[in-house]
Amino acid sequence: MARSSSAVLAVAVLVAVAFVTAPSFVAPPLARAGDLDFRAAALGAAGLAPLAVEQPAMAYDSVVAMLQSWLVGGTVLTVIFAAA
């Protein structure tokens, strides 16, 4: 009885070890130094080009100015809704 359970336990341990030590990810082969993908660089540059050209129309000079404008706008909306 003990012999059969120890055999089952040994087989279970061997299966677990085989499962844990098996490679789960195989990395692709490394690219050579001369192989550069210029398409990805071109797509990235094309996607970021509008950000380089456009400038913000109304930029806040500080966070305090932005918060003050929100407070003024919120106060104006409160007055408008209270009057209605």
N, C-alpha and C positions, 0 to 999 in steps of 0.2 A: 504494500500500500504506500509506504513512504517513498519507495523507489520510483513508482510511477509519477507521483506528484513532484518529486525532485527533477525528473526528466522533463516534465511539462514546464516546470519553472525554468530549467536550463534552456529549453527551446524558446520560451518567452523572452528570456534575457538576451539570447542570441538574436532574435528577431528585433528586439528593441535597439540593440547595439547597431545592427545593420541599418535600421531605419534612421537612427540618429546620425550615423557617420556617412550616410549616402549623400552625395553632392545634390544640393537642392537648387543651385543656380550655377550655370556655366557662363562665364563672362565671354563676350565676343572677342575675337582676336583684336589685338591692339593695332591701331592705325600707324602707319609709318609717319615720320616727321614731315615728309613732303606732301602728304595727303591732307589738304585743308579744304573744308567745305565752304566755298565762297558764296554759295546760294544762301546759307543761313545768315551770313554776315550781311549780304545784300538785302535780304528780307527784313532783318533787324533795322538796318539803316533806313530802309524805305518806310518802315512802320514808325520810326522815331523822327523822321524828317519834319512832319507838321509841328512837332513840339519845338523844334529849333527855329522854325520860321515865325510862328505865331507868338505874340507877346500878349500878356493879359491886358484886357481893355481897361479895367479899373482895379488895380491892385491896392490892397491895404498896405500901409507902411508898417503896421504893427498889429499884433493881436488885440491890443487895447482898442485901436480904432475900429477893428472889425466887431468887437463886442459892443462898443458904444453904438455903432450903426444898428446892430440887432436890437439893442435896448430902445433906441429911438423908434425903429420900425414897429417893435412890439407895443410900445406906448401909443403910437398913432393908431394901430389896429384896435387896441383896447378902447381908445376914445371913440373911434368910428362905430364899433359894435355897441358901445354903451349908449351912444346917441340914437341908434336905430331902434 
